[in-house]
Amino acid sequence: MRQKAWFPAAIVGAKVVLRRHVPDNVNAFLRWYADPEIARLARYQATPMRPEEIQRFFTARVVGPDALAMAVHERSTDRLVGTCAFSQLDGENGSALYHITIGESDAWGQGYGTEATRLMVDHAFGTLGLHRIALNVFEFNERAIRAYRRCGFVVEGRSRESIWRDGRWWDELAMSILESDWSAARESKPVPGLGSEWTGEEAPARSEPVGAGSSDPGRPTVGRWR
């Protein structure tokens, strides 16, 4: 299954437009993933990715024939501000991992990452017919965790003390949202575990720099699901 079969040319929101990546976007990736703050929030390694690593990642995971990535553009200016993607797609069970990076620091705290995540979740359940979307995020990335909760994700587990950062051990959290959670929230029905988190409010300042997740290419080919 190729990217064009999974995503339209654009998914439009109030603040952002998601578009398919183009080769020239690699220049933005080279800047974003060399940022120490993004590395701190997203990588087990303490240092940013090397340029050759970023190039390989971009070629395989962003513009490759099986890539499931979308560029996040500011709607008012069409400026490229980030990227979001699904990976490890399991067609037999209708599940995928979600990743997002808002790479432009002046775009943090504007609600762009929150809306991009909602658009991707809506597309996953409403159009693709998936059953479950999961992500992983470091415990110290509290603002991102709050933003994910606002999009309906719940914490379902943790890898205890899995990363040494800022002079101490931290857990890595596993979060997910099910199609049934999403459907119930859209119908304004209470969902166990969500409470008042799915409010539609914007994320607090600097809430969406990075949603950390697995870096494995995974299984990009769908099976029987839809």
C-alpha positions in Angstrom: 0.0 0.0 0.0 1.5 3.3 -1.1 1.2 6.7 0.6 -1.2 8.1 -2.0 -3.6 5.4 -1.2 -3.5 6.2 2.5 -3.5 10.0 2.5 -5.2 12.6 0.2 -3.1 15.5 -1.2 -4.1 17.6 1.9 -6.0 17.4 5.1 -7.2 20.8 6.2 -7.8 22.1 9.7 -8.5 25.5 11.2 -4.8 26.2 12.0 -2.8 23.7 10.0 -2.9 21.9 6.6 -1.3 18.5 6.4 0.3 17.8 3.0 2.5 15.1 1.5 6.1 15.8 2.0 8.3 16.9 -1.0 12.0 16.3 -1.4 13.0 19.9 -0.6 11.6 19.5 3.0 14.8 17.7 3.9 16.4 21.1 4.5 13.9 21.7 7.3 14.5 18.2 8.7 18.3 18.9 8.8 17.6 21.9 11.0 15.0 20.4 13.2 16.7 17.2 14.1 20.0 18.9 14.8 18.2 20.9 17.5 19.4 19.7 21.0 16.0 20.4 22.5 14.3 18.1 20.0 16.9 15.5 20.6 16.4 15.8 24.4 12.7 15.2 24.1 12.7 12.5 21.3 15.9 10.5 21.4 17.4 8.0 23.8 20.7 9.3 22.7 21.8 12.6 24.4 23.0 14.1 21.1 21.1 15.2 18.0 21.0 13.0 14.9 23.9 13.4 12.5 23.2 14.9 9.0 23.7 11.5 7.3 21.2 9.9 9.7 18.7 12.6 9.0 19.1 12.1 5.3 18.6 8.3 5.5 15.6 8.8 7.8 14.0 11.3 5.4 14.6 9.2 2.4 13.1 6.0 3.9 10.5 7.2 6.3 9.3 10.6 5.0 9.3 10.5 1.1 9.9 6.8 0.5 7.3 4.8 -1.4 5.9 3.2 1.8 6.1 6.3 3.9 3.0 7.3 6.0 4.2 10.8 6.8 2.6 14.2 6.3 4.0 17.7 6.5 2.5 20.1 8.9 1.9 23.6 7.3 0.7 26.7 9.0 -2.6 27.4 7.3 -2.4 31.2 7.3 1.1 31.3 5.6 1.6 27.7 4.2 4.9 27.7 6.1 6.3 24.2 6.9 6.4 23.9 10.7 6.6 20.2 11.4 5.9 16.6 10.5 3.6 13.8 11.6 3.4 10.1 10.7 2.2 6.7 11.3 4.5 3.7 11.5 4.5 0.0 12.3 1.1 -0.4 10.6 -0.5 -3.7 11.5 -3.1 -4.4 8.9 -4.3 -7.6 10.5 -5.2 -5.8 13.7 -5.9 -2.3 12.5 -3.2 -0.6 14.6 -0.3 1.9 14.1 2.2 4.0 16.0 1.9 7.8 15.8 4.8 10.3 15.8 4.8 14.1 15.6 7.5 16.8 15.6 6.8 20.6 15.5 10.3 21.6 14.4 10.0 25.4 14.3 10.4 26.6 17.8 8.4 29.8 17.2 5.4 27.6 16.3 5.4 25.8 19.6 2.5 26.7 21.9 0.2 27.7 19.0 -1.9 24.5 19.0 -0.5 23.3 15.7 0.7 20.0 17.0 -2.6 19.4 18.9 -4.7 20.1 15.8 -2.4 18.0 13.5 -2.7 15.1 16.0 -6.5 15.4 16.0 -6.6 15.5 12.2 -4.4 12.4 12.0 -6.5 10.6 14.5 -9.7 11.6 12.7 -8.3 10.3 9.5 -7.1 7.1 11.0 -10.5 6.1 12.5 -12.9 8.0 10.2 -11.3 7.3 6.8 -8.8 4.5 7.2 -11.0 2.4 9.5 -8.1 1.6 12.0 -8.9 0.3 15.4 -6.0 1.6 17.6 -3.3 4.3 17.5 -0.5 4.2 20.0 2.5 6.4 20.8 5.5 6.5 23.2 6.6 9.6 25.1 9.2 10.2 27.8 7.8 11.0 31.2 9.6 14.4 31.5 7.8 15.7 28.3 4.8 16.7 30.5 3.5 19.3 28.1 3.3 16.8 25.2 1.6 14.3 27.5 -1.1 16.8 28.4 -1.6 17.6 24.7 -2.0 13.9 23.8 -4.5 13.6 26.6 -6.5 16.5 25.1 -6.6 14.5 21.8 -8.0 11.5 23.6 -4.9 9.4 24.3 -4.7 7.6 27.6 -1.6 6.2 29.5 -1.8 2.4 29.3 1.6 1.4 30.6 5.2 2.5 31.2 8.8 1.2 30.8 10.2 2.1 34.2 13.4 4.1 34.4 14.2 3.5 30.8 16.1 6.7 30.1 18.8 8.7 31.9 18.2 12.4 31.3 18.9 15.6 33.2 20.7 13.8 36.0 18.0 11.1 36.8 16.1 8.2 35.5 12.7 8.6 33.8 10.0 6.3 32.6 8.8 6.0 29.0 5.0 6.1 28.8 2.9 4.1 26.4 -0.3 5.9 25.4 -3.1 4.9 23.0 -6.5 5.8 21.7 -9.1 3.3 20.4 -11.7 3.8 17.8 -14.4 3.4 20.4 -12.8 6.2 22.5 -12.8 8.4 19.5 -16.4 7.6 18.5 -17.7 8.1 22.0 -15.9 11.5 22.4 -17.4 12.6 19.1 -20.9 11.7 20.4 -20.1 13.6 23.7 -20.5 10.5 25.7 -18.3 9.9 28.8 -15.4 7.6 28.1 -13.7 5.8 31.1 -10.2 7.1 31.6 -10.7 10.2 29.5 -12.8 12.3 32.0 -12.6 16.0 31.1 -9.3 15.6 29.1 -10.9 15.7 25.7 -12.0 19.3 25.9 -11.0 20.8 22.6 -8.9 23.4 24.5 -5.5 24.3 23.1 -2.4 22.8 24.5 -0.4 24.9 27.0 2.7 26.7 25.8 5.4 24.6 24.2 3.3 21.5 24.4 4.0 20.0 21.0 7.7 20.1 20.1 8.0 16.3 19.8 5.9 13.2 20.3 8.5 10.5 20.8 8.0 7.1 19.4 9.7 4.0 18.0 12.3 4.7 15.2 11.9 1.3 13.7 10.6 1.3 10.1 8.1 -1.3 11.1 5.7 -3.0 8.7 4.4 -0.5 6.2 2.3 -3.0 4.2 -1.3 -3.5 5.2 -3.0 -6.8 5.3 -6.7 -7.4 5.2 -7.7 -4.3 7.4 -10.1 -2.3 5.2 
